[in-house]
């Protein structure tokens, strides 16, 4: 397997958002919608380092769910429509703004972990 020094650094924005390997930019990060592959099929990078945890869900909640719920509340207060109107307007808007950004955000977080060499925190016991 090739050393990391043989690969030029690639921007996490250009690779992660598209779901490409953070090292070579050609392989794929995902085997499903949000399921990470075990490694890159092009350069062989092991994706074992990747742990975005709840990061994508947090960002989606903050930046997509809150405005979606605010829209639904505004529609309810301003127009008091029947429930089926919310099913036609509010629910699809909520689903689109909450589900579609998950994959690009997860890819960006994984690529950022690789780019910035982020690791789990450790206590320094040797002084």
BELQUI-V450067 format. One record per pair of residues at least 24 apart in sequence whose ideal C-beta (glycine too) atoms are under 8 Angstrom apart, sorted by the first residue. I is the first residue (numbers start at 0). J is the second residue. D is the distance in whole Angstrom. If there is no record, write none. Layout:
# BELQUI-V450067
i=[I	I]
j=[J	J]
d=[D	D]
This chain:
# BELQUI-V450067
i=[0	0	1	1	6	8	9	9	10	11	11	11	11	11	11	12	12	14	14	15	15	15	15	15	15	15	16	16	16	17	17	18	18	18	19	20	21	21	21	21	22	28	28	28	29	29	32	32	33	33	33	35	44	46	48	48	48	49	49	49	50	50	51	51	51	51	54	54	54	55	55	55	55	55	56	58	58	59	59	59	59	59	62	63	63	63	64	64	64	66	67	67	67	67	68]
j=[42	43	42	43	42	114	110	114	114	107	110	111	113	114	115	107	110	106	110	103	106	107	108	109	110	111	103	106	107	103	106	102	103	106	106	44	109	110	113	114	113	106	109	110	102	106	101	102	101	102	105	109	113	109	112	113	118	109	112	113	112	119	105	108	109	112	104	105	108	100	101	104	105	108	101	100	104	96	97	100	101	104	100	96	97	100	93	96	97	96	92	93	96	97	93]
d=[8	5	6	7	7	7	8	7	8	6	4	4	8	5	8	7	8	8	5	7	4	4	7	6	3	7	4	6	5	8	7	6	7	5	8	6	7	4	4	6	7	5	6	8	7	7	8	6	6	6	6	7	8	7	6	7	8	4	6	7	7	8	5	4	6	7	7	8	5	8	5	4	4	6	7	8	5	8	5	5	6	7	8	4	5	6	7	7	6	7	6	4	5	7	7]
